[in-house]
Amino acid sequence: MDLQAFVSESIGPPPARILEIGCGDGTLALALDATGYAVVAVDPVAPEGSIFRRVRFEELDDPGRFDAVVASSSLHHVEDLGTVLDKVASLLAPGGSVVVSEFAWESLDEATADWYYGQMRALGAALGHDVPPSGDALRAGWTAEHADLHTGEALLEALDARFARRLYEEQPYLYRELGGPATEALERTLVEAGAIRPLGFLYVGSVT
């Protein structure tokens, strides 16, 4: 998935003012800035640069309004999801968009975990990585690792409570964790065939 293209398609061409929540190393923010968008990117570990703010989103003090707020794999980490999304809504200009790329960790069922485990074993054999001893152990570890994160269901419910949904699309996700033998195309093919479940999703909503 080309996240930059998806964001651009969702909000329209530059110049538009975009806020990115949880920008990480700034890859997406810099790409959007380079194409002419006015970008403000927030993350406690954001890189140096005029478009970046090294603060938590909850602490951002920006009096302006934004045409779009973008969050890629960041909302599931926030402490108070309702407070964060209320602030997102308050910062958006009338008709503005919230563009989200997230994952529903709770959707890892047995069949999907078995495929994921097989891919991990192949990658481990090729690269010498440690892998769980079984698919059941993988599922147990996955649940323990993600249990303190917001579920995909909770994210959707909170988003729909504040925004008018324009798009919801399930997407492959595990290829991001795996790399190596598990490509996005392979995972997408299996998802479309109904063999495994999609854990990722894209969401676009508008303020009303």
GUVEXFI-999549 format. One record per residue (C-alpha): residue in three letters; y, x, z; residue number from 0. Coordinates in pm, 1 decimal. Example, Ala and Ser with C-alpha at 12.3 -4.5 7.8 and 13.67 -1.06 7.14 Angstrom:
2
+------+----------+----------+----------+-----+
| code |       yy |       xx |       zz | pos |
+------+----------+----------+----------+-----+
|  ALA |   -450.0 |   1230.0 |    780.0 |   0 |
|  SER |   -106.0 |   1367.0 |    714.0 |   1 |
+------+----------+----------+----------+-----+
***
This chain:
208
+------+----------+----------+----------+-----+
| code |       yy |       xx |       zz | pos |
+------+----------+----------+----------+-----+
|  MET |      0.0 |      0.0 |      0.0 |   0 |
|  ASP |    344.0 |    127.7 |    -96.6 |   1 |
|  LEU |    545.4 |     21.7 |    205.9 |   2 |
|  GLN |    877.1 |    131.1 |     56.4 |   3 |
|  ALA |    819.6 |    -87.4 |   -250.1 |   4 |
|  PHE |    712.2 |   -379.7 |    -32.3 |   5 |
|  VAL |   1027.0 |   -353.6 |    179.5 |   6 |
|  SER |   1249.2 |   -331.9 |   -129.1 |   7 |
|  GLU |   1079.9 |   -631.7 |   -289.2 |   8 |
|  SER |   1114.3 |   -830.7 |     31.1 |   9 |
|  ILE |   1486.1 |   -773.7 |     88.2 |  10 |
|  GLY |   1624.5 |   -713.2 |   -258.9 |  11 |
|  PRO |   1806.1 |   -415.4 |   -409.8 |  12 |
|  PRO |   2064.6 |   -185.9 |   -244.6 |  13 |
|  PRO |   2314.2 |   -190.9 |    -97.8 |  14 |
|  ALA |   2171.4 |   -372.9 |    201.5 |  15 |
|  ARG |   2187.9 |   -272.2 |    566.6 |  16 |
|  ILE |   1843.1 |   -205.0 |    712.1 |  17 |
|  LEU |   1730.9 |   -135.0 |   1066.3 |  18 |
|  GLU |   1390.7 |     26.7 |   1115.3 |  19 |
|  ILE |   1222.7 |     -8.2 |   1455.0 |  20 |
|  GLY |    992.3 |    278.2 |   1550.6 |  21 |
|  CYS |   1067.6 |    505.9 |   1256.9 |  22 |
|  GLY |    845.4 |    793.8 |   1375.0 |  23 |
|  ASP |    901.4 |   1097.5 |   1156.0 |  24 |
|  GLY |   1150.1 |    905.0 |    943.5 |  25 |
|  THR |    954.1 |    902.3 |    617.3 |  26 |
|  LEU |   1024.1 |    539.9 |    529.2 |  27 |
|  ALA |   1383.4 |    546.5 |    654.0 |  28 |
|  LEU |   1466.6 |    855.6 |    449.3 |  29 |
|  ALA |   1305.3 |    707.5 |    136.6 |  30 |
|  LEU |   1504.4 |    385.3 |    171.4 |  31 |
|  ASP |   1824.7 |    579.4 |    242.1 |  32 |
|  ALA |   1769.0 |    790.0 |    -69.7 |  33 |
|  THR |   1754.0 |    478.5 |   -286.5 |  34 |
|  GLY |   2090.1 |    349.9 |   -167.3 |  35 |
|  TYR |   2019.7 |    131.2 |    135.2 |  36 |
|  ALA |   2237.1 |    168.3 |    445.4 |  37 |
|  VAL |   1972.6 |    261.2 |    701.8 |  38 |
|  VAL |   1970.8 |    286.0 |   1079.3 |  39 |
|  ALA |   1633.6 |    407.8 |   1211.7 |  40 |
|  VAL |   1542.7 |    391.8 |   1580.9 |  41 |
|  ASP |   1277.9 |    582.7 |   1772.7 |  42 |
|  PRO |   1279.5 |    789.8 |   2094.1 |  43 |
|  VAL |   1128.9 |   1076.2 |   1890.2 |  44 |
|  ALA |   1330.4 |   1022.3 |   1572.2 |  45 |
|  PRO |   1422.1 |   1335.5 |   1375.5 |  46 |
|  GLU |   1771.8 |   1477.4 |   1344.8 |  47 |
|  GLY |   2004.1 |   1309.1 |   1098.7 |  48 |
|  SER |   2294.6 |   1069.0 |   1070.4 |  49 |
|  ILE |   2076.3 |    764.4 |   1005.6 |  50 |
|  PHE |   1860.0 |    819.3 |   1316.1 |  51 |
|  ARG |   1907.0 |    702.3 |   1674.8 |  52 |
|  ARG |   1692.1 |    863.5 |   1946.5 |  53 |
|  VAL |   1665.7 |    557.1 |   2168.1 |  54 |
|  ARG |   1425.0 |    273.1 |   2231.2 |  55 |
|  PHE |   1511.3 |    -31.4 |   2024.2 |  56 |
|  GLU |   1580.7 |   -224.6 |   2343.7 |  57 |
|  GLU |   1856.7 |     29.3 |   2422.1 |  58 |
|  LEU |   2018.7 |     27.2 |   2077.6 |  59 |
|  ASP |   2388.7 |    -54.8 |   2090.9 |  60 |
|  ASP |   2500.7 |   -147.8 |   1740.7 |  61 |
|  PRO |   2759.9 |   -424.5 |   1699.1 |  62 |
|  GLY |   2691.4 |   -472.0 |   1330.7 |  63 |
|  ARG |   2460.7 |   -715.3 |   1157.2 |  64 |
|  PHE |   2168.0 |   -614.8 |    938.9 |  65 |
|  ASP |   2034.0 |   -766.5 |    619.8 |  66 |
|  ALA |   1680.7 |   -672.3 |    721.9 |  67 |
|  VAL |   1486.7 |   -536.8 |   1017.0 |  68 |
|  VAL |   1169.6 |   -343.4 |    934.1 |  69 |
|  ALA |    886.2 |   -267.0 |   1176.8 |  70 |
|  SER |    579.1 |    -75.6 |   1063.0 |  71 |
|  SER |    299.2 |    -44.0 |   1320.8 |  72 |
|  SER |    551.4 |    -47.1 |   1604.7 |  73 |
|  LEU |    575.9 |   -400.3 |   1745.5 |  74 |
|  HIS |    229.3 |   -391.5 |   1900.6 |  75 |
|  HIS |    354.1 |   -113.8 |   2132.3 |  76 |
|  VAL |    665.1 |   -282.1 |   2277.8 |  77 |
|  GLU |    655.5 |   -392.7 |   2640.7 |  78 |
|  ASP |    826.6 |   -730.8 |   2609.4 |  79 |
|  LEU |    759.2 |   -868.5 |   2262.4 |  80 |
|  GLY |    968.8 |  -1180.5 |   2310.2 |  81 |
|  THR |   1275.5 |   -986.4 |   2421.8 |  82 |
|  VAL |   1243.6 |   -744.5 |   2130.2 |  83 |
|  LEU |   1210.9 |  -1021.2 |   1870.4 |  84 |
|  ASP |   1499.8 |  -1214.8 |   2023.2 |  85 |
|  LYS |   1712.9 |   -902.3 |   1977.6 |  86 |
|  VAL |   1588.2 |   -865.4 |   1619.0 |  87 |
|  ALA |   1698.6 |  -1221.8 |   1546.2 |  88 |
|  SER |   2039.8 |  -1160.1 |   1704.1 |  89 |
|  LEU |   2099.4 |   -849.4 |   1489.9 |  90 |
|  LEU |   2013.5 |  -1014.5 |   1159.1 |  91 |
|  ALA |   2284.0 |  -1154.9 |    936.1 |  92 |
|  PRO |   2246.0 |  -1520.2 |    829.2 |  93 |
|  GLY |   1956.4 |  -1536.2 |    586.1 |  94 |
|  GLY |   1841.1 |  -1188.8 |    689.3 |  95 |
|  SER |   1476.9 |  -1085.9 |    682.7 |  96 |
|  VAL |   1228.0 |   -933.9 |    923.1 |  97 |
|  VAL |    965.9 |   -726.7 |    739.5 |  98 |
|  VAL |    655.8 |   -630.7 |    937.1 |  99 |
|  SER |    346.3 |   -422.2 |    866.4 | 100 |
|  GLU |     98.5 |   -454.9 |   1153.6 | 101 |
|  PHE |   -265.9 |   -482.0 |   1245.3 | 102 |
|  ALA |   -486.0 |   -721.7 |   1440.3 | 103 |
|  TRP |   -703.5 |   -486.7 |   1641.1 | 104 |
|  GLU |   -896.4 |   -777.9 |   1790.4 | 105 |
|  SER |  -1039.7 |   -862.8 |   1444.8 | 106 |
|  LEU |  -1286.6 |   -572.9 |   1445.3 | 107 |
|  ASP |  -1613.2 |   -769.1 |   1426.5 | 108 |
|  GLU |  -1966.8 |   -628.9 |   1419.4 | 109 |
|  ALA |  -1996.0 |   -599.8 |   1040.9 | 110 |
|  THR |  -1658.7 |   -429.6 |   1007.8 | 111 |
|  ALA |  -1736.1 |   -195.7 |   1297.4 | 112 |
|  ASP |  -2070.5 |   -101.5 |   1139.7 | 113 |
|  TRP |  -1896.5 |     -7.8 |    813.0 | 114 |
|  TYR |  -1625.4 |    178.6 |   1001.8 | 115 |
|  TYR |  -1889.1 |    367.5 |   1199.6 | 116 |
|  GLY |  -2072.6 |    465.9 |    881.5 | 117 |
|  GLN |  -1752.8 |    603.6 |    735.0 | 118 |
|  MET |  -1677.9 |    792.5 |   1055.7 | 119 |
|  ARG |  -2023.9 |    947.3 |   1049.4 | 120 |
|  ALA |  -1978.8 |   1059.2 |    688.6 | 121 |
|  LEU |  -1640.5 |   1210.7 |    765.8 | 122 |
|  GLY |  -1774.4 |   1371.8 |   1080.3 | 123 |
|  ALA |  -2062.5 |   1530.4 |    892.4 | 124 |
|  ALA |  -1827.2 |   1661.4 |    624.7 | 125 |
|  LEU |  -1556.9 |   1794.6 |    855.3 | 126 |
|  GLY |  -1739.8 |   1857.9 |   1180.5 | 127 |
|  HIS |  -1560.4 |   1584.8 |   1372.8 | 128 |
|  ASP |  -1711.0 |   1418.8 |   1678.0 | 129 |
|  VAL |  -1809.6 |   1053.8 |   1632.3 | 130 |
|  PRO |  -1927.8 |    784.9 |   1876.7 | 131 |
|  PRO |  -2305.3 |    772.7 |   1930.2 | 132 |
|  SER |  -2338.7 |    419.7 |   1786.0 | 133 |
|  GLY |  -2154.7 |    127.4 |   1630.7 | 134 |
|  ASP |  -2164.6 |    -53.4 |   1964.0 | 135 |
|  ALA |  -2004.9 |    246.2 |   2133.4 | 136 |
|  LEU |  -1736.9 |    252.2 |   1863.6 | 137 |
|  ARG |  -1652.0 |   -114.9 |   1923.3 | 138 |
|  ALA |  -1639.4 |    -64.3 |   2298.9 | 139 |
|  GLY |  -1412.7 |    237.1 |   2260.7 | 140 |
|  TRP |  -1190.2 |     56.3 |   2009.9 | 141 |
|  THR |  -1143.1 |   -235.9 |   2249.5 | 142 |
|  ALA |  -1068.7 |     -7.4 |   2544.4 | 143 |
|  GLU |   -820.6 |    197.1 |   2338.6 | 144 |
|  HIS |   -626.2 |   -105.2 |   2213.4 | 145 |
|  ALA |   -660.1 |   -348.9 |   2503.3 | 146 |
|  ASP |   -304.7 |   -288.9 |   2630.0 | 147 |
|  LEU |   -150.2 |   -354.4 |   2285.9 | 148 |
|  HIS |    -30.9 |   -690.4 |   2157.0 | 149 |
|  THR |   -292.7 |   -862.0 |   1944.4 | 150 |
|  GLY |   -227.8 |   -962.9 |   1587.0 | 151 |
|  GLU |   -251.4 |  -1327.0 |   1692.7 | 152 |
|  ALA |     17.5 |  -1275.0 |   1957.8 | 153 |
|  LEU |    242.6 |  -1094.9 |   1710.2 | 154 |
|  LEU |    217.1 |  -1376.0 |   1454.7 | 155 |
|  GLU |    278.5 |  -1643.6 |   1714.3 | 156 |
|  ALA |    589.1 |  -1465.3 |   1844.3 | 157 |
|  LEU |    723.6 |  -1402.6 |   1493.6 | 158 |
|  ASP |    668.5 |  -1762.1 |   1381.4 | 159 |
|  ALA |    844.6 |  -1889.1 |   1692.7 | 160 |
|  ARG |   1165.7 |  -1714.0 |   1585.8 | 161 |
|  PHE |   1158.7 |  -1684.5 |   1207.8 | 162 |
|  ALA |   1077.3 |  -1897.6 |    905.6 | 163 |
|  ARG |    765.7 |  -1741.3 |    757.5 | 164 |
|  ARG |    804.9 |  -1643.0 |    392.7 | 165 |
|  LEU |    493.4 |  -1431.7 |    354.6 | 166 |
|  TYR |    176.6 |  -1352.9 |    543.1 | 167 |
|  GLU |    -83.8 |  -1138.0 |    370.1 | 168 |
|  GLU |   -391.4 |   -976.2 |    520.5 | 169 |
|  GLN |   -445.8 |   -614.4 |    421.8 | 170 |
|  PRO |   -699.5 |   -331.3 |    463.4 | 171 |
|  TYR |   -616.0 |   -112.2 |    761.1 | 172 |
|  LEU |   -902.0 |    114.6 |    864.7 | 173 |
|  TYR |   -852.6 |    353.8 |    571.7 | 174 |
|  ARG |   -537.6 |    472.1 |    750.7 | 175 |
|  GLU |   -747.8 |    575.6 |   1048.3 | 176 |
|  LEU |  -1023.7 |    731.4 |    842.1 | 177 |
|  GLY |   -881.3 |    909.9 |    541.2 | 178 |
|  GLY |  -1150.2 |   1111.2 |    367.5 | 179 |
|  PRO |  -1431.9 |    899.3 |    225.9 | 180 |
|  ALA |  -1271.2 |    560.5 |    300.2 | 181 |
|  THR |  -1000.9 |    489.7 |     48.0 | 182 |
|  GLU |   -778.1 |    184.9 |     46.6 | 183 |
|  ALA |   -935.8 |     69.7 |   -280.0 | 184 |
|  LEU |  -1287.3 |     82.3 |   -133.0 | 185 |
|  GLU |  -1187.1 |   -106.1 |    179.1 | 186 |
|  ARG |   -995.7 |   -365.2 |    -24.2 | 187 |
|  THR |  -1298.7 |   -424.3 |   -246.9 | 188 |
|  LEU |  -1519.8 |   -486.6 |     55.5 | 189 |
|  VAL |  -1260.7 |   -715.6 |    214.1 | 190 |
|  GLU |  -1227.9 |   -919.2 |   -104.4 | 191 |
|  ALA |  -1605.9 |   -947.6 |   -124.6 | 192 |
|  GLY |  -1616.1 |  -1082.3 |    230.6 | 193 |
|  ALA |  -1828.5 |   -793.0 |    354.8 | 194 |
|  ILE |  -1577.4 |   -674.2 |    616.0 | 195 |
|  ARG |  -1265.3 |   -816.2 |    774.8 | 196 |
|  PRO |   -907.4 |   -709.2 |    700.9 | 197 |
|  LEU |   -736.1 |   -582.3 |   1013.4 | 198 |
|  GLY |   -390.7 |   -518.7 |    868.4 | 199 |
|  PHE |   -128.5 |   -772.2 |    769.7 | 200 |
|  LEU |    214.4 |   -795.7 |    611.4 | 201 |
|  TYR |    470.1 |  -1048.5 |    730.2 | 202 |
|  VAL |    813.8 |  -1146.2 |    604.9 | 203 |
|  GLY |   1030.4 |  -1399.6 |    786.0 | 204 |
|  SER |   1389.4 |  -1514.2 |    771.3 | 205 |
|  VAL |   1639.5 |  -1624.1 |   1032.0 | 206 |
|  THR |   1726.9 |  -1989.4 |    997.4 | 207 |
+------+----------+----------+----------+-----+
***
